[in-house]
Amino acid sequence: MRRWLLSLSVALIAYLAGAFGGGALLLQFSPNAHDRSLEAAMTGAFVFGPAAAIAGFLIAYLRAGRRGARHTD
């Protein structure tokens, strides 16, 4: 249960970092001049955020599992 909660909290933090970071990157590098802020917000929330959350969850889950396996030896 602890492993699961740790992974979910890391996923939440990773989502926020991915959404805001991806949106900021898109604002800097997007050639779209018409609705750049909307494009950055939607892409951050629906592409970069979920991708970072999935990656963060998997990394935290796998690392927590390895750490727990070492302590039982």
C-alpha positions as MATLAB code, in Angstrom:
seq = 'MRRWLLSLSVALIAYLAGAFGGGALLLQFSPNAHDRSLEAAMTGAFVFGPAAAIAGFLIAYLRAGRRGARHTD';
ca = [
       0.000    0.000    0.000;
       2.850    2.371    0.810;
       4.440    1.678   -2.585;
       1.181    2.502   -4.349;
       0.612    5.777   -2.485;
       4.191    6.879   -3.022;
       3.856    6.197   -6.743;
       0.580    8.123   -6.948;
       2.050   11.134   -5.177;
       5.065   11.110   -7.494;
       2.686   10.848  -10.474;
       0.745   13.893   -9.268;
       3.910   15.943   -8.882;
       5.155   14.731  -12.269;
       1.834   15.668  -13.870;
       2.031   19.210  -12.547;
       5.658   19.580  -13.607;
       4.928   18.139  -17.048;
       1.835   20.244  -17.627;
       3.362   23.547  -16.570;
       6.803   22.801  -17.992;
       5.419   21.557  -21.295;
       3.128   24.550  -21.560;
       5.997   26.923  -20.892;
       8.164   25.212  -23.505;
       5.365   25.353  -26.026;
       4.851   29.056  -25.365;
       8.524   29.664  -26.118;
       8.875   27.540  -29.253;
       5.458   27.390  -30.927;
       5.243   29.135  -34.289;
       1.485   29.520  -33.815;
       0.704   33.213  -33.369;
      -3.097   33.082  -33.302;
      -3.887   31.083  -30.158;
      -0.522   30.224  -28.680;
      -1.655   30.394  -25.035;
      -4.611   28.061  -25.640;
      -2.404   25.627  -27.540;
       0.138   25.645  -24.704;
      -2.521   25.119  -22.029;
      -4.264   22.244  -23.808;
      -1.073   20.504  -24.887;
       0.396   20.839  -21.414;
      -2.730   19.505  -19.730;
      -3.531   16.687  -22.161;
      -0.156   15.607  -23.603;
       2.861   16.587  -21.505;
       1.137   16.269  -18.121;
      -0.236   12.736  -18.585;
       2.984   11.540  -20.227;
       5.033   12.830  -17.295;
       2.553   11.344  -14.796;
       2.728    7.890  -16.375;
       6.513    8.005  -16.528;
       6.767    9.268  -12.946;
       4.380    6.609  -11.651;
       6.221    3.778  -13.385;
       9.643    4.936  -12.263;
       8.517    5.426   -8.660;
       6.669    2.100   -8.582;
       9.617    0.152   -9.947;
      12.165    1.888   -7.725;
      10.041    1.391   -4.614;
       9.723   -2.301   -5.467;
      13.470   -2.732   -5.792;
      14.095   -0.929   -2.560;
      11.578   -3.166   -0.746;
      13.100   -6.320   -2.229;
      16.576   -5.395   -0.971;
      15.348   -4.932    2.591;
      13.822   -8.413    2.730;
      17.098  -10.208    1.867;
];
